[in-house]
Every structure is written in structure tokens, then in C-alpha cells.
Amino acid sequence: MNSYLVSSTKKSSGKTTLTIGLTGIASNLNQNVAVFKKGPDYIDPLWLKQASKNFCYNLDFFTMSDREILKLFKEKTVNANVSLTEGNKGLFDGLSISGKDSNAQLAKLLNLSVILIIDCIGTTRGIAPLLQGYKNFDKKIKYFGVVLNNIANDRHENKIINSIKEYTDFEIIGSIHKNKELNIIERHLGLEPTFQNNKSIEIINKITKIIKNSVDIKKIFKPNPKKKLRGSISKVYINKKKFRSIRIGVALDNAFGFYYPDDIEKIRNYGVSIKFFNTLTDKKLPNVDGLFIGGGFPETVANKISRNRLLMKEIYNFIEDGKPVYAECGGLMYLCKNITYNKASYPMVGIIDAKINMFSKPVGRGYVVLNCSDKHPWPISKNNINAHEFHYSDIRFFKKKYKYAYNVKRGHGVNGKSDGILYKNLVATYSHMRDTRQSLWIENFLSFIDKYKRNE
């Protein structure tokens, strides 16, 4: 199996475009391609999922141990012909100065060959010492080759190729010339999820065609049956009958779609019946014991959501009746009284006595560290919990005062100090949780639903 990490020297160099294109090519070649994204991001994985026709899984040092990353990677590549992992930022970037959480470290951990895409705007010969520096900085990294991006013309291309050949031993496996249409597409890829873009398949096909004509396909997808990660997969026992009587409703539509696929798989593995519902079109909730309303961009379809008063009333009554509900970010916004977006205000569920205001820049962005307060109805851990947030909204409360499920040690949450608004059996956070050993939220939430159901 060929296993690649697509990385670069910095952010916004074309990693997502290249990874989508390579994924689309592999899929068109009828190869079973396993796709991954380094970090906690939701949007890029949705594009890779659609390009590959397989789920894309996040590999994140902040929320996962090395062992958990290895286990997930091995599980999801068992039947794959090729694996593609999109990095984030630059190859050696990360939180730690030691590089222990960098893209390079991920490549070494998973035995990935690095495809380095370089933004060539404004440079020619200077790329040679840059590449030499990268090679010498960590000699344990295995580079498969370099893809040149944003090439101005043939003369520009020849200067760069000749410089790389003269001063380095890097292999050039692709050259992408400047393309106005591609530049427009790239500006939207990281901002707009596929569930809100009705031209996503058309966009993926355009990217795939451009990349196919710009890189050495035969070399990249040359069969390599010997390359496998060593070691067996250690299985984690899950009692598949433990929660088989539980039914949980999950919001999935043009407003809400930010869920980690392995978390959804884990819920199912406990025997839980998942009932997806649409906040824009469904008039009734499915017959369920609890709700999970994940993240998304409800503000962009707020005019449509606000018209569905029947479903919002059902959700309001579900929470008011004390039934267990967990909401993250967009889900929290949806449960407030209104959302103000582009100077218009739209009524929402209204169970949280607050309004949501949108801003042009993020209010909370990046990794967060939380610990559970003594008020949490289903506390996840006695230790610190690593999670992440990304929201352009701020919450302003009216009269009601709330208790919180979490104390914020790093990040913003609701107000810089707390996160996880509590009301009856509702927990609504700005933070996004990942079910890993340090944050076993799924089993705790399901246990809480089970306990509530037994006592109902």
C-alpha cells in the first residue's frame, strides 16, 4: 500500500486541493483509498470523504495518544490500496517546540512518505536551499517528491526545476500552473462544508481533472504491496449489547454536519439505534431517548431553520421535559432564542435564554483545555480534557443565569471561563469533543441516557 502525507512549508499552499485531486484520481482508478486529516478540522475531511467515497478520519495529537492514532490508521487502511493524509500548516509546525505533534512526527509514526507541495509565487532558485533545509532539519523524514504550485509560466517552471535538480536530490512529481478558476475554488474549500455546497461534486471533478494533468499519476499510484505498518491492531472491547435499547436522534442536514465518523461508529458499536433528523424539513422528532446536535453553520440557513417552528417546538419540549440532550457549537446556537446574521435576526428553539451574534473574525479558535465542574450531569473525566473550538459567534444572555459543565483552562468556551451551558438535562458547549481515552464522552452520555430511561 502506498501511504502519503501531503504537506507543505506553510498554510495556504495548496494541500487541500492536491489531496482532493489525488483522492479523486485514486477513486476514479477504482482504488480503495483511505483518507485522513491531521488535526481536529471538520471541513476538509468532508471534501475528502466525498472525493474518496469513504469516511475521512482525523488524526490529532492533541486529543489522541500515539497508540490511538496508530490503531485508527491501521483499522481504516486494512483493505486500502492507497492512503492519503492531508497535513495542516507546514510540515514541521505544531504546538510543541520539540515537534512532537507536528506533521513530520505523524509521518514518522505512521511510516508515511511525504509529498511536499510548494507555493512558488515570487521565487525561483530560492526553492533549492529551502528544500535542502527541510531535508537536513530532520533526516528521518522520507520524501516521495515535490509538487510545484502557482507556477506563472513555462520559463518560471524551468528555472525552478533546473535549480532543484542542480542543488538537491528531490524528485519533482508535479507542477500546477496558476489557474484563476482553481484559485477561486481554493478560497472556498476551507470555509464551506460539502453539505452546504450543492456544486461540491462538480468542484471535486474540476480539481481532479487539473491535478491529473499536473502530476505524475503513474509514479504516485505505482503498486507497492510491501508497505504495511508493522504490529497487530489491539482491539478495545465494547459491549455491543450495553445500550442496545437506546435510540438517539442526531441532527444531520444543511445546517449541522460536524461529527467525527469514528465517534458515530462508536455510538453504533454500543448497540445504539441512531435516528438522523433534518432541522430544516422534519416536522417531528423521531422517537428517541436523547439528542445529539453537533456543529455546523446554522446561521447561513437560519432563514430556513426559523420557519420550521413545529420541530423547534418539539425540541423545546423535549429539553423542557428533562430528556438528555448534548449540543456542540452550532447546536448551542440553534437552542438559543435567536441568531443575528447579516443584520437580520432569526428565531431559534429558545430553550437557552440568550441571543447569538455573528462576527467577521473568530471569537473562539483553536484547542481548548477543560475540566468538569461538579455540576456536570455526566462528568467525562476527573482530569483535564483536550478539545477544540472554532466559532465566529458570541452568546449574550438575557435574564436567566446558568451553571456550567466545564471550567475553561485554555480557550474561550462560552465566556472565557466556562463552557457547557446546563439546563435540566441539557449540556450545550462551544467546544467539540472527541471520544478518546482522555475524553470518554460517548459512554458517559449513553450511560446517563440509560439511567434516565430506567427511571422515567
N, C-alpha and C positions, 0 to 999 in steps of 0.2 A: 504493500500500500504506500502510495506517495502521500506524505504528510507535510503540509506547508503552513508557515506563519507568514502572512502578508503584513509587512511592517514598512516603516519609513524613518526619516530623520526627524520629522516633526509632524504636528497635526495638519490637517487640510492639505495633504499631499496627493490624495487620490486612492487611499487604501480601500475605502468602501466601494468605490467604482470598480477598481480592479478585482476585488474579491467577488462582487456581484457578477462581473463579467466572466471570471474563471468558473464560478459556480454554475452559471447558465450554460457555459460551454460543456462542462462535465455532464450536466443533466441532459443536454442535447445529444451527447455521445452515449447516452444510456448507462452512464456510470453512476453507481450508488455513492453519492457524495455526502460526507458527514461535515456539517458546518458548525463553527464555534465563533464566539466573540469574546475577546478579553475584556473584563470589566463588567459593570452592572447594567450597561445600556440596554434599553428595550427596542429602540427604533431600528438600528442596524440589523439585529437578529431577525426582525420581521421581514425585511427585504431579502435577507439570505434564506430565510425559510421559503419564501415564495419562489426564489430563483432555483432552489435545490429540490423543492417539493418534499423536504424533510424539515423537522424542527431544528432550530438553531439553539445551541446551549451556551450559556455564559460560563466562562472560566475566570474566577475573580479571587485573587489572593487575599483581599480584604475580608471577604465573608466565607472563604473556603480554606481548608488546610491543603497542603500539598497532596496528601493522601486522597482527599475528596476530589481534587482536580484530576488526579491520575485515574481514579476509579470511574468518574463520569466520562472521561475521554475514552478509556478502554471500552466501557459499556456501549458507547454510541458509535464506535468505529469497528466493532466486531465484524459486521457484514459490509463494510465500506470498501470501495476501490480506491478512493482518494479522500483525504480530509483537508479542509481549508479553514484556517483560523485567522480571523481579522484582528489585528492588534489595535491598540489605542495610543494616540500621541506618537512619540518617537520610540525607536527600538529599545533604548536604554532608559527611558523615562519611567517614573513611578513615584510613589510616596516616599520610599526609603532611599536615603543617600547611598546605601550599600547596593541597591539594585535588586534586592531580594524579592521584590514584587513587580519587576519590570517585564516587558515583553521578551527581552533576551532570556530572562530566567525561565519564563514559560516555555520558550523554545528548547532550552536545555532539559527542563523537567520532562517534556513530552517527546523529546527527540525529533523536533520539527526542523525542517530545512527552511531557511529564511529567504523569501522573495522580497527584495528591498525596492520599493518604488520611490524614485527621487523626483522632486519638483525642480525642473530645470530652468525655470524663469530667471533670467538675469545672470546666468552663469555658463561657463564653458569648461575651460581647463581646471577651474577650481574644484570640480567634482572629484578629480583624481585624489588629491590629498584628503578630501572628506571621506572617501571610501577607504583609503588606507588607514585613516584614523579609526574608523569603525572596526576594521579588521584587527587592528593592533590593540584596541581597547579591551576586547575580550576574545581571545583566540580559540575559545571553546565553541563559539557560535559557528554553525555550518551554514554558509551562504549558498543558496542554489543559483541565484543570479540577480541581476538588476533590471528593473523596468524604468525607462526614462519617460517622464511625464511632462506635459506642457512644452513640447518641442515646437519652436517657432517656424522652422523651415528645414529643408534638406541641408543647407550649409551649417545651421546651428547643430543639427543632428550629427553631421560628420565630424565637427570639431570635438564634440563631447565623446563620441565613440572612439576617435583616434587618441584622445587624452586618456581615456580609461584603459585602452589596450596598451598604450605606451608605458603607463606608470603602475598599473595594477594587474592582478590576475582575476578580477571579477568578470564573470560571463554576462554579456548583455543579452537578455532573453525577450526584450520588447521595447518598443518606442511608440509612445502615444503623442500624436501631434495635437496642437491646440484645436479645439472644436467648440464653437460657440454654443451649439445645442447641448453638448456634454457639460459645459460649464454651468449652464442654466440648470440642468438636471442635478448636478453635484450640489448646488446651493440648497436644494430642497431635500436631498436624501436624508440628512441627519436631523431634519426638522419635522418631517411629515411621515407618520407611520403608514404602512400599506393599507390599513383598514380605513384610512381617510383619503386615500388617493385612488380614484376609480380608473386611473391610467397606469397603475403600477406594473401590470403585465407588459404593456406597451413600452414602458420605460426600461424594464429589465431586458426586453428583447433588443432595444436600441443599444443599450450598454453592451450586451453580449456580442452584438454584431461588430461594434467598434473595437472591443478588446480582442475578438477573434482575428481581426485584420491587423492587429498591432503587436501581438506576442507570438512566441514560438510554441504553438499548441503541442506539436509532436514531442518536443523536449519536456514540456511540463507534465504531460499526461502519459509519458512513456511508462509501460507497466513495470512495477517494482514490487514483486510479490514477497521479497525477503524482509522488507522493512516493517517490522512489527515491534511494539513495545514489549519488553520482557516482563515476566511476572504474571501471576494469575490475578483475577478480579476477586477481591474479598467481598463477599456478599453480606449485606446488612439485613438481618431478619426483621420482617414486617408481618405482623399478624393480620392476614388479609380478611379475617372474619371479625376483627375487633370492633369496627364501626360499620358493619355491613347494613345495619338498619337505618343509618343516617342518610338523608338526602340534603344536598347543599346546592343552593342557587348561586350561579356565577354570572355576573353581567358581562356580556360579550357582544359588541356591536361597533358602530362607527364612533362612539364616544369612549368606550372602555375596551382595552385590549392588551394592557401591560401586565402580563403574567409570565412567570418563569415556567417553561414547559415541564421541567423536571419536578417543580412543585405541584403542578396539576396532576402529573403522573403519580406522584406520591400520595396525593389525596385519593386517587382511584385505587392505588395499591392497598390502601387500608379497607377496601371494600365499599367505600362511599359511592353513592349514586350522585353524579354531577348533573344538574339541570341548568343548562345555559338559558339566559333570557335576554331580551332585547329592550333596552330602556327607551328606544325611540318608537317601537311598533307594538310591543306586547301590552295588552290592557290589564293583564292579571299576572301576579307572580305564580311560578309553578308551585306545586305542593311540596314544600321543603321545610327542613328543621332549622336551617341557618342560611345566612347570606354572606357572600364574599364579593365585594365591589372593588375591583382593582383600579389601577391608574389608567390614564388616558388623557384626552383633551376634550372634556365635556364643554368647555367654553366655545369651541369652534362650531359645535352643533347645538348650542344652548337654545336657539330659537325652536329647534325641532323637539328637543327634550322637554322644554317648558310646556309644549302643547299636550303632552301625554299626562294629563292630570290624574287619570284613573290609576295608572301604575304608580305614580308618585304617592298617591293616597294609600295604596296597598303597602308600599314600603314604609310609609309613615306609621301606619297602624301596626305593621309587623314589629317595628322597633318599639313603639309605644306599649305593645303587649308584652315586652320583655324578652323577645326572642333574640338569640345570639346573632350578631352582625359584626363583620370585620370589614372596614373600608380603608383604602390607601389612596392618598393624594387626590386624584380625580374623583374617587369615590367619596372622600371627605367633602370636597367642593359640592358635589351633587346633593349631599344631605343637608347643606345649609339652606337658608331662606331664599337667597338669590345670588346670581353671578352677574357682575358688571363687566361687560366685554365690548370694546369699541364704542364706548359711551352709551350703551344700551343695557338695561337691567332685565334679567330673565328670572322668573320664579322657579325655584327648585323644590326639593322634597320638604324642606323646612323643619326637620326634626332637630337640627342644631340651630340654636338661636343666634345666628351670625350671618354676615354677608361676605362675599368673596369679591375682591378687587384684583384685576389683572394689571400687570406691569410689563414694560418692554424689556426689562432685564430680569434675570432670575433673582428671586428672594432667597431661596434656599437651593444650593447646588453643591453636589459632591457627597463624599462619605460622611456618615454620622455615627456617633457612638452614643448608645442609650443604656440606661439601666432601669429595671422595672421598679415602679413605685409600689407601695403596699396597697394601693387601690386597684391594681390590675386584676381583672376578674379571672384571667387565665395566664398568670405570670410565666414568661418564657424561660428565664434563667435568673440565677442569683448573681451572675457575673455580667460584665459589660457585653452589650450586643452590638455587633457591627452591621450597619445597614447603609442605605444611601437615600438621597432626596434630590429632586430636580423639579422645582416649581416656580412659575412666574407669578403666582398668586399670593395674596396676603389675606388673612382672615381677620375680620373686625366683629367683635361680639356686641350684642345689644345689651340686654339687662341680665340675662342668666349667667351665672358663674359655674364653671365646670372644674371637675377634678381630672387628673391626667394619669394615664397608664405608664408614662415614661418620663424620666429625668434626662435632659439632653446634656451630654458631656462634650460633644463635638457636633457642630452643625447648627441648624436653625429650628427645625421642627415647626411647632405652631407659633412660638413666641421667643425663641432663642434659649428658653429654659426648660420647656416641657413639650411633650408630644403625646398623642393618643387621647383625644377627647373622649370622656366617658359619659354615657347617659344610659341608665338601666343596663342592658347587656350589649350595648354598642361600644366598640373601640374603633375610633377613626383617627388615622395618623397621616402626616405628610410623608413619613419615612416608608420606604419599601423594604420589606423583609425578604430574606432568602432562607429557606429551610435547610440549615446545615447544622452540624454538631453544636456550634456555638449559639444557634438560634432555632430551636426546635418548636417553631410556632405552630406547625400543622397539627402535630399530635396533641398539643395542649389545647388548641382551639377545638379540635374534634372531640376531645375528652370533655370539654366544657359543654359543647352541644349535647353530647350523650348524657351528661349528668342532668342538664336542663330538661331534656326529653323524658328522662326517667321520673323526674319529679313533677312534671307538668300535670 
